[in-house]
Amino acid sequence: ASGKFGLPRGLVIDGSARIFAVDTTAMGVLVFRDPTGPADELEFLGAFGVQGIGDGQFAFPSAVAIDTRGHVYVADTFNDRVQLWSY
């Protein structure tokens, strides 16, 4: 289901309280918003990436990082690369 993890591997929080979590088995990145109130659950905002070898596709992503400009870097393990995203 949307916002459910298979095998999460990496996590980063940006300056807008969005949480980016790499899911190795789903071959993508899930994006959540940190709750501002007493909510028990994170708000699921969406996801990006699919399985494959092309641009925007992953083969077992394993880590995620964000720079000061908001660019999202995803370590695409089995494709031997790092992909850059703007979210």
C-alpha positions in Angstrom: 0.0 0.0 0.0 1.1 3.6 -0.4 3.6 4.7 2.2 4.4 1.2 3.4 8.0 0.0 3.6 9.5 -3.2 2.3 13.1 -2.9 3.3 14.1 0.7 4.3 17.8 1.4 4.1 18.4 5.2 4.2 16.7 8.2 5.7 17.2 11.9 5.6 15.1 15.0 6.7 15.2 18.2 4.7 14.7 21.8 5.9 10.9 21.6 5.2 10.4 18.6 7.6 10.1 16.2 4.7 11.5 12.7 5.3 13.0 10.8 2.4 13.4 7.1 3.0 15.0 4.7 0.5 13.2 1.4 0.2 15.5 -1.3 -1.3 12.8 -3.8 -2.2 10.4 -1.3 -3.6 13.2 0.2 -5.7 12.4 3.8 -4.8 12.2 6.6 -2.4 9.2 7.3 -0.2 8.5 10.9 1.0 6.7 11.8 4.2 6.0 14.9 6.2 6.9 15.0 9.9 3.6 15.6 11.8 3.4 19.0 13.4 0.8 18.0 16.0 0.2 15.0 18.2 -0.3 12.6 15.2 0.9 9.1 15.6 1.7 8.6 11.9 3.8 10.4 9.3 1.9 12.0 6.4 2.7 10.1 3.1 3.4 12.7 0.4 4.5 10.4 -2.5 7.3 8.3 -3.9 9.7 8.3 -6.9 11.7 5.8 -8.8 11.0 2.4 -10.2 13.0 -0.7 -10.8 15.3 -0.7 -13.9 18.6 0.6 -15.3 17.5 3.9 -17.0 17.3 7.4 -15.6 14.8 7.5 -12.8 15.1 3.8 -12.2 16.9 2.0 -9.4 18.5 -1.4 -8.8 18.5 -1.8 -5.0 18.9 1.8 -3.8 20.7 1.9 -0.4 21.1 5.5 0.8 19.8 9.0 0.4 21.2 12.5 1.0 20.0 16.1 0.5 22.2 19.2 -0.1 21.4 22.8 0.9 19.7 23.5 -2.4 17.2 20.7 -1.9 18.7 18.2 -4.4 18.1 14.6 -3.5 21.0 12.1 -4.1 20.2 8.4 -4.2 22.8 5.7 -4.1 21.7 3.3 -6.8 23.7 0.3 -5.6 23.5 -2.4 -8.3 23.6 0.2 -11.1 26.9 1.6 -9.7 25.8 5.2 -9.6 24.3 8.1 -7.7 21.2 9.7 -9.1 20.3 13.3 -8.5 16.7 14.4 -8.1 14.9 17.7 -7.4 11.8 17.1 -5.3 
